[in-house]
Amino acid sequence: MTSSELALPTEPLTALTVYSCDRDEATLFGAESARFGISPVITAEAVSAATIPLAQGSRCISVGHKTHITKKHLLALSKVGVQYISTRSVGTNHIDIAYAETVGITVSNVQYSPDSVADYTLMLMLMTVRHAKSVLLRADKHDYRLSDPRGKELRDLTVGVIGTGRIGSAVIDRLRGFGTRIIAHDRQQKAAVEYGTLDEVLRQSDIVTLHAPLDETTRNLLDHRRLAQLKPGAYIVNTGRGGLIDTAALITFLEAGVLGGVALDVVEGEDGIFYGDHRETALGNNPLVRLRELSNAIITPHSAYFTEHALHDTVVNSLTNCAQFERESHNV
């Protein structure tokens, strides 16, 4: 083969430092990067003072949602030349975007198929209205008696969907197949569904499912006052962000038997606990400990997004973001 027949790149590859990258992500970044003109530097370590030097020479970095990127991190990243952060998540509440802008860093999120979280949300709804936690715990001990109370069918219930973006809308699409009455609340009415004020939705719903972003206007969206508006025996499902619920108030209502149950994939205080093996660790007074003890509380470790399809979308979208940033920078 002559030199003229070689498929040599016409431009040098763009450097991208990828932090908090697990094995499956690393495989995909390795397989997909070249077609975007990107050469990745991959580390399983999170952004920290010790790992920030790895970003030297990369104007773009990719980070996970599990690590809080502090102002000190952002300032240090800007000093080594980072101008763009793509977080491999829909939410951006782990990064101070306003401060990032002051040090010359643009932050963007990724979009992945909403189906992973929507499917999981429906699974949690069905598990909580059919009391799956207590059924499974008894079956593990070879106790196969039927339990009280009886379960409920979704077609007999009203589901309140808080937040009708891509994921909330996908949940609504799935609920229609069950014949469920659906009522929704969002600042922007996007889905073809009945809308109401937040208070109206809470008062009418047998199940409330949360899909709003977490920001200063939605933190503790379900506080003590709003939890008190729910029907006796109502259920709450949260696959959004833990901070949407005042957890201390929630535990009070669960312990009093006011709520039928909750299914939470995200919980206040999950940072530093979820994604780790804590079987031999004393977790102290973390609200997770009390929630796990309650028979009407199902807790899963922020895993609704965790599918192969969503992972592929996340990696490709992160690479797309970086490539687009580089193109736009060169065209300025």
Summary of the structure (lengths in Angstrom):
residues: 332
radius of gyration: 22.5
end to end distance: 38.9
largest distance: 79.1
contacts: 1034
relative contact order: 0.13
helix: 38%
strand: 16%
